[in-house]
């Protein structure tokens, strides 16, 4: 852990400090969950800041660690990291401020101030996505010393970008919201849940709806696909000696994770809770499992070729 933190600091002090700041916010939010009994939309008021803080801890440390492996474009990466850090602090700052006020940060257009803050968050997340895209290009070009690790980073960054974009599905107003807006009574535009109002019964800790679809599930799967792929590649490095076989298995895992992202998003858009899949969802999941199993078998059994997918490079 100490070595990883040192690597992250070498890669990007700014992103490492962001992770530390968000770690402090996570602790403060945990205290808030204990001492502040207010709720918002059926959930403890400090749950959202806690979840965003935890997510940005992983985001900041992962990207900082990866940036330590860049050989080219370090200046661009450094300035991009400053933009990402500033954007993240402002984004989470709005969430915390709204929580302290007892107001919803997302989809809230009840007052001019609420609407302004919500629109500002939309602009900030666009900057965050663009910054992440720039880092994706730089990391794609340089990769890692290990071929399997290189493809884990490349595919993981793409899944991260898709996961961030998936959040746009939550900003689409419902028919009921549009009807109220036409009458000048609209206060909310967009929702996490599909088929049921936000704020209903939810799963422990995550708050994901147990009575309707919830688009936050696919968002979560997407934005943390990078960590999943990196951990998978690291696990393989200690279990599978052949680099070509490891690389093929990384591709299979990326396919499976991407399929899961599509599946849970599709399930949510149909207004179906994660805890109550219907026969169609279960059948689609079975197809995904079978395809993953077949891909795993093929990746393992295919003969090793001397020509690799990517020439190995020495560590910088």
Secondary structure, 3 states (H helix, E strand, C coil): CHHHHHHHHHHCHHHHHHHHHHHHHHHHHHHHHHHCCCEECCEECCHHHHHHHHHHHHHHHHHHHHHCCCCCCHHHHHHHHHHHHHHHHHHHHHHHHHHHHCCCCCCECCCHHHHHHHHHHHHHHHHHHHHHHHHHHHHHHHCCCCHHHHHHHHHHHHHHHHHHHHHHHHHCCCHHHHHHHHCCCCCECCCCEECCCCCCCECCCCCCECCCEECHHHHHHHHCHHHHHHHHHHHHHHHCCCHHHHHHHHHHHHHHHHHHHHHHHHHHHCCCCCCCCCHHHHHHHHHHHHHHHHHHHHHHHCCCCCCCCCCCCCCC
